Amino acid sequence: MSKDELYEMFGRYFFKYFKRHGYDKMIYTLGQDLKKFIRNLDSLHDYLQIDNKGMVPPSFSCNYDDSGEFILHYYSARSGLTSWIKGGVQQSGSLQARSETWPSLDSSVQRVHGIGGTFEKVPMPYPATRAWLHHMGDVANFQALGRSPDPDPSGMLSTVAKEIFGTEIQLKVLNIETDFPAESRYRTHAKLLITFSSTGSLAVSLEDYFQPWCPAHSHITVRSFIRHFPYHIVFDEQLLVRQSGVGIQTVCHALRSPSEPVRLTDVCDLVNPPVAFTASFIRRFLNSAFTLLLRRGPEETSPETSLLLKGQMIHMDDTQLFLFFCSPRVLTLSEMMEKRLCMSDLPLYDVTRELLQVNQQRLAEIGISRQLDEMTYQMRRMTAELEVEKQKTYTLLSQMLPAKVAKQLLDGKKVKAEKYDICTILFSDIVTFTDIASQCTPMDVVDMLNSLYSLFDHATEVNRVYKVETIGDAYMVVGGVPERTVQHAELVCEQAMDMLEAAGKVCSPVTKKPLQVRIGIHTGPTVAGVVGDKMPRFCLFGDTVNVASRMESHSLPNRVHVSPEAHE
């Protein structure tokens, strides 16, 4: 696939993409014929530019010809995109629409179902109506045969002509220019010759078929026009200002004096379209919305004293003058206050009044939405931090209590005491601990116990037994509680052997020799439960605890004293 073919496909898809995303009614109401449609494409791009500040939109204009052909001028900031407008050689195709009711050729309103929905066609003169009905007949023939129109390699504009106006057009590239001034953001100017398949499709607007009535002389004086239309500028081919409204003169003091003509380029900067500020370019882009930055005077450059004007450039053929009919371009009330403007400065008919109020409400809603988004983000962040802290709390509590007991406490449940028919309990203590504690500092005792108990704790995880508590040099372990297992005695005995091995790795701070421990083990029933509310402890109760403690106290150094019940 060549690059041009890819752009042609893009042009067809672009039109369908626009309709699918809610712009169908806007497209269908741009113009009554293809010529007006093209001339209003720039206004559509201007609307889209509100939410896409960095976009440099293309520009479209056309020179109409009575022979049924007209020249399309396509300006773009990117090169190589002419094919997406032009497309390839046209084949048979039809408008994807059908007529619901056609009472007569002069029907006042015609309702048409299109891809974008139902829309109304305004009254059309007879030739255009005949072409429209003829095209509808082609669609009916296709539907009667049970076939759909064949796809064609048309570009965006050809697709629009078929889909909206029911006409076939052919486009031929006449010339492509790339020579633009440095200040212009456009880089490509393509001229395309558009040929209609029938002259009946050239126009559907009534103004193309009659001359409007005009009085012999104007019934409005220049003074009234300047006062009641405060934002307008009339200038000639040399861009000399011939007339301006009172609102323009309020901002630009240089236009108040009639003695010396003022050049428009001395008091205004052309913001949009991005072309040179000359009469030739203004005439070329008459279909575009113009934005001018009006300054107080030729030497003034401060943005606080300037005013942005947006409006339409009109070339008056009878006087060879240009009329810039505009309104202040202010989007917010804050900007209006910065420019020292009031609502009374805007004409009552100016839609800027409503736009300001709507935009102010929109900004307020956006501000509230942003605050809600920020609060939502903060809530999510705090929730995540809370989950981390909750996990830390659960981990710490699980080290102090059995996991299932810790979960019950975190859930706010009361932990009931539980009876275990059989389990194995281990007690141990350090030989000559009293003498060691009396002959060294408390810090040495703490370091010694921490080193020894850290090894014991690691062994409990390996042997799957539960460490109940430590009191001084006494270390208590149970197997089969709280997790029941038939191997409780074996697991506790493995723990005892690991404890003897671990004690040999820790030296006494007094004698510098390995520590010796006594261990006692007994098997029997017990009751386990959580005691206390402020500092809950998981404790074991019953005679088995007492017997295991006695077994430890009567044991020998580095020996494990096992009761007959545990041995069995």
Summary of the structure (lengths in Angstrom):
residues: 568
radius of gyration: 45.2
end to end distance: 86.1
largest distance: 132.1
contacts: 1636
relative contact order: 0.07
helix: 41%
strand: 24%
